Amino acid sequence: MTSYDFDIGIVGGGPAGSTAASYLTRAGLSCAVFESETFPRPHVGESLVPATTPVLEEIGALAVVEAAGFPRKYGAAWTSAVSSADRIPTLGHQMPSGFREASIRFSERDQDGVHQDYTYHVDRAKFDLLLLEHAKRCGAVVYQDSRARAVDFSGPYPRLRIATNGGDAREREVTVRMVVDASGRGTFLGNKLRLKVADPVFNQYAIHTWFDGLDRGALAVNKDQTDFIFIHFLPLIDTWVWQIPITDTITSVGVVTQKQRFAASKTERESFFWDCVGSRPELRKALEGAQRIRPFRSEGDYSYGMRQICGDGWLLVGDAARFVDPIFSSGVSVALNGARLASADIIAAAQAGDFGKPRFAPYEASMRRALRNWYEFISIYYRLNILFTAFVQDPRYRLDVLTMLQGSFYGEDEPAALIKMRALTRHIEDNPGHLWHRHLGSLRAPALQPLF
Ligand SMILES: Cc1cc2nc3c(=O)[nH]c(=O)nc-3n(C[C@H](O)[C@H](O)[C@H](O)COP(=O)(O)OP(=O)(O)OC[C@H]3O[C@@H](n4cnc5c(N)ncnc54)[C@H](O)[C@@H]3O)c2cc1C
């Protein structure tokens, strides 16, 4: 009889992989996690949304995360370069401070399964290690410095070829009943099975680093919000800056733009960073008053989808399935919730002794719905970001926008604010005389694109 080494082989030990491993081992399945790096390792993606909390709680990791002392994130704020003199017309409600700043607090809206009014900003080196160690405590066998190099689905069970990077670079074969690809932007199976499709609209690029001693309140209207994530709009098309607390004194700062804009600038990435932040002189001044404590890192080619996210004996989760743009800090939440939804199907498949593709239809349907909503929310933001800011400030839509910002995208219903934003965007696009028409951005997503 053919045998296997583990029920589930998980490729990648980031948040998606370790969360899936925790769920699956807690349900009694044997799991191996193959991680190519040795943790802790740095990683981009430091600001969480509250939809991560119920998942962390369910796998028993919330107390561990809380005990780690990551800065608490109580909300989000957006600042604009637009002065109150150049006030942009609103949806009919006067805004207290023009468009200089909009903000939300998570405490404004109760969220199912979330019993705290904050989430976290995390140093991903520590956070990812902590989740991987948690998976191990739950019973997963974790192999670090172990890269999945190949997979063979031709036999009765999938066989993974795993290479050790260090030492004598040995390769070995591991047989599993099912492969979960959580390899992030490494997109292990997406590449092997030729599933990956570049996003038709977004081709984003980011440059980021950490500063010590940044005055986080320099651009804040409300000085009691300095522990929020700040998104600073720049007076440059499709370009913005994140400001994320990492410790009491350390702050992560990144510029996000379109890759073509960086290429067209013909400058080094460091000069590009300073040129961009220089478009908000008060931001540049604040950054120059702080000390940069990490080299600049850049991230590119991260906007893509997959033709399929599951098949016979395999499934993609987290960034291995899809990523578009970090504007709403959705990545870790999608990774954790994807792992939650996928694990429910995998556990049922294991009980039925059938890992065929139809077993993962519920996961596929939920992710299709959630990712389509995220995609549209991101697209509308880039198409007309003043619309987003206006909705945040408008009492008629504020809580519904907050629902999305909390990451609650997994229900059956399409968020009402999204429906309204879509209709209004189309109306403004079709009416050149509309006061907001001149504020339309250059990125325009095809209405039905992409499925994943
Ligand atoms: C510029 C930028 C800013 C972002 N900001 C945010 C943010 O503020 N908040 C947020 O929530 N998200 C953010 N994200 C997204 C976030 O980084 C990801 O969505 C998140 O890390 C996904 O988790 P994951 O587990 O799917 O993948 P990862 O965290 O990338 O983990 C994948 C793991 O797989 C390993 N691996 C890869 N290939 C192999 C292989 N062949 N074999 C074995 N192991 C392998 C890698 O070493 C890695 O450890 C941002 C992304 C970008 C690009």
Ligand as a Chemical Component Dictionary entry (heavy atoms), coordinates in Angstrom:
data_LIG
# 
_chem_comp.id                   LIG 
_chem_comp.type                 NON-POLYMER 
_chem_comp.pdbx_formal_charge   0 
_chem_comp.three_letter_code    LIG 
# 
loop_
_chem_comp_atom.comp_id 
_chem_comp_atom.atom_id 
_chem_comp_atom.alt_atom_id 
_chem_comp_atom.type_symbol 
_chem_comp_atom.charge 
_chem_comp_atom.model_Cartn_x 
_chem_comp_atom.model_Cartn_y 
_chem_comp_atom.model_Cartn_z 
_chem_comp_atom.pdbx_ordinal 
LIG C1  C1  C 0 4.500  47.150 -0.060 1  
LIG C2  C2  C 0 3.620  46.237 0.744  2  
LIG C3  C3  C 0 3.069  46.697 1.940  3  
LIG C4  C4  C 0 2.223  45.863 2.687  4  
LIG N1  N1  N 0 1.648  46.336 3.836  5  
LIG C5  C5  C 0 0.771  45.548 4.513  6  
LIG C6  C6  C 0 0.173  45.984 5.728  7  
LIG O1  O1  O 0 0.409  47.094 6.215  8  
LIG N2  N2  N 0 -0.684 45.137 6.359  9  
LIG C7  C7  C 0 -0.973 43.888 5.859  10 
LIG O2  O2  O 0 -1.770 43.168 6.464  11 
LIG N3  N3  N 0 -0.384 43.449 4.745  12 
LIG C8  C8  C 0 0.475  44.231 4.063  13 
LIG N4  N4  N 0 1.086  43.747 2.948  14 
LIG C9  C9  C 0 0.780  42.386 2.505  15 
LIG C10 C10 C 0 1.463  41.330 3.386  16 
LIG O3  O3  O 0 2.848  41.523 3.351  17 
LIG C11 C11 C 0 1.108  39.948 2.855  18 
LIG O4  O4  O 0 -0.216 39.918 2.410  19 
LIG C12 C12 C 0 1.306  38.850 3.902  20 
LIG O5  O5  O 0 2.640  38.792 4.307  21 
LIG C13 C13 C 0 0.855  37.513 3.312  22 
LIG O6  O6  O 0 1.191  36.448 4.159  23 
LIG P1  P1  P 0 1.546  35.022 3.519  24 
LIG O7  O7  O 0 1.738  34.096 4.644  25 
LIG O8  O8  O 0 0.578  34.702 2.458  26 
LIG O9  O9  O 0 2.932  35.251 2.748  27 
LIG P2  P2  P 0 4.353  35.628 3.367  28 
LIG O10 O10 O 0 4.206  36.409 4.594  29 
LIG O11 O11 O 0 5.143  36.246 2.260  30 
LIG O12 O12 O 0 4.978  34.226 3.741  31 
LIG C14 C14 C 0 5.368  33.319 2.737  32 
LIG C15 C15 C 0 6.550  32.496 3.260  33 
LIG O13 O13 O 0 6.829  31.475 2.299  34 
LIG C16 C16 C 0 8.222  31.299 2.197  35 
LIG N5  N5  N 0 8.478  30.690 0.891  36 
LIG C17 C17 C 0 8.401  31.244 -0.335 37 
LIG N6  N6  N 0 8.666  30.348 -1.306 38 
LIG C18 C18 C 0 8.909  29.176 -0.662 39 
LIG C19 C19 C 0 9.236  27.865 -1.110 40 
LIG N7  N7  N 0 9.341  27.556 -2.423 41 
LIG N8  N8  N 0 9.436  26.888 -0.184 42 
LIG C20 C20 C 0 9.313  27.162 1.149  43 
LIG N9  N9  N 0 9.019  28.387 1.618  44 
LIG C21 C21 C 0 8.799  29.382 0.731  45 
LIG C22 C22 C 0 8.773  32.695 2.362  46 
LIG O14 O14 O 0 10.112 32.661 2.822  47 
LIG C23 C23 C 0 7.817  33.295 3.390  48 
LIG O15 O15 O 0 8.314  33.182 4.709  49 
LIG C24 C24 C 0 1.942  44.554 2.212  50 
LIG C25 C25 C 0 2.511  44.091 1.023  51 
LIG C26 C26 C 0 3.342  44.921 0.297  52 
LIG C27 C27 C 0 3.937  44.392 -0.984 53 
# 
loop_
_chem_comp_bond.comp_id 
_chem_comp_bond.atom_id_1 
_chem_comp_bond.atom_id_2 
_chem_comp_bond.value_order 
_chem_comp_bond.pdbx_ordinal 
LIG C1  C2  SING 1  
LIG C2  C3  SING 2  
LIG C2  C26 DOUB 3  
LIG C3  C4  DOUB 4  
LIG C4  N1  SING 5  
LIG C4  C24 SING 6  
LIG N1  C5  DOUB 7  
LIG C5  C6  SING 8  
LIG C5  C8  SING 9  
LIG C6  O1  DOUB 10 
LIG C6  N2  SING 11 
LIG N2  C7  SING 12 
LIG C7  O2  DOUB 13 
LIG C7  N3  SING 14 
LIG N3  C8  DOUB 15 
LIG C8  N4  SING 16 
LIG N4  C9  SING 17 
LIG N4  C24 SING 18 
LIG C9  C10 SING 19 
LIG C10 O3  SING 20 
LIG C10 C11 SING 21 
LIG C11 O4  SING 22 
LIG C11 C12 SING 23 
LIG C12 O5  SING 24 
LIG C12 C13 SING 25 
LIG C13 O6  SING 26 
LIG O6  P1  SING 27 
LIG P1  O7  DOUB 28 
LIG P1  O8  SING 29 
LIG P1  O9  SING 30 
LIG O9  P2  SING 31 
LIG P2  O10 DOUB 32 
LIG P2  O11 SING 33 
LIG P2  O12 SING 34 
LIG O12 C14 SING 35 
LIG C14 C15 SING 36 
LIG C15 O13 SING 37 
LIG C15 C23 SING 38 
LIG O13 C16 SING 39 
LIG C16 N5  SING 40 
LIG C16 C22 SING 41 
LIG N5  C17 SING 42 
LIG N5  C21 SING 43 
LIG C17 N6  DOUB 44 
LIG N6  C18 SING 45 
LIG C18 C19 SING 46 
LIG C18 C21 DOUB 47 
LIG C19 N7  SING 48 
LIG C19 N8  DOUB 49 
LIG N8  C20 SING 50 
LIG C20 N9  DOUB 51 
LIG N9  C21 SING 52 
LIG C22 O14 SING 53 
LIG C22 C23 SING 54 
LIG C23 O15 SING 55 
LIG C24 C25 DOUB 56 
LIG C25 C26 SING 57 
LIG C26 C27 SING 58 
# 
